[in-house]
Amino acid sequence: MKLVFIILFFFAFGAHAQTANNFILKGNELYKKGDFKNAQIEYEKALQAEIKNATAQFNNGNALQKQGNFADAAKQFQGSSESTKDIPLKASSNYNQGVAEVKQKQLQEAVSSFKQSLRLNPSDVEARDNLQKALNELKKQDQKQKPKDNKQQEKKPQEQKKDNPLNKQQAENLLNQLRQEEKRLQEMQKQKIKQVRPEKDW
């Protein structure tokens, strides 16, 4: 599974931002050493200094995810995406949110997160692959659920059968649209955040 981690960040103006950035630097050093718990503590200090610091939220999400706290990690990635206008960071936040949601078996939510990531960065092959995997898992779940739904309908005719989340044709159409968007958005991706991707595929 790809896990994106911001190593460098842009310094913001103001005393609170500078203090937050100092905590982020300390957290990054600890994270690189594999000390995810203490890295998380530093990122949380940064967020106390500047509550909507997108980089601190993003890196805090990674530290939480490394400790297996996927629910809180997903919230941090969502916050990071909402707090920034930086396209690469927003795309990475949505991607990592999808990863955390997959770990929680929240496949429908993960599909939405991967789709949003791909809209922002359609050249991300891993995000596209993970979207397809999540869609395939949803389809398997739906196929397993159908016999149960049919039995329930026989006993309780008033209950409606659940809708199929996304079929194969819809998934293929979505992926084709994203590929078409790729050329249009390539120019927007010139300014890349330096990242490491120590994990791959879920």
HELIX and SHEET records of a PDB file:
HELIX    1   1 ALA A   15  LYS A   32  1                                  18    
HELIX    2   2 PHE A   36  ALA A   49  1                                  14    
HELIX    3   3 ALA A   54  LYS A   66  1                                  13    
HELIX    4   4 PHE A   70  SER A   83  1                                  14    
HELIX    5   5 ILE A   87  LYS A  103  1                                  17    
HELIX    6   6 LEU A  107  LEU A  120  1                                  14    
HELIX    7   7 VAL A  125  LYS A  155  1                                  31    
HELIX    8   8 LYS A  168  LEU A  185  1                                  18    
HELIX    9   9 GLN A  186  GLN A  189  5                                   4    
SHEET    1   A 2 PHE A   5  ILE A   6  0                                        
SHEET    2   A 2 GLN A 195  VAL A 196 -1                                        
END                                                                             
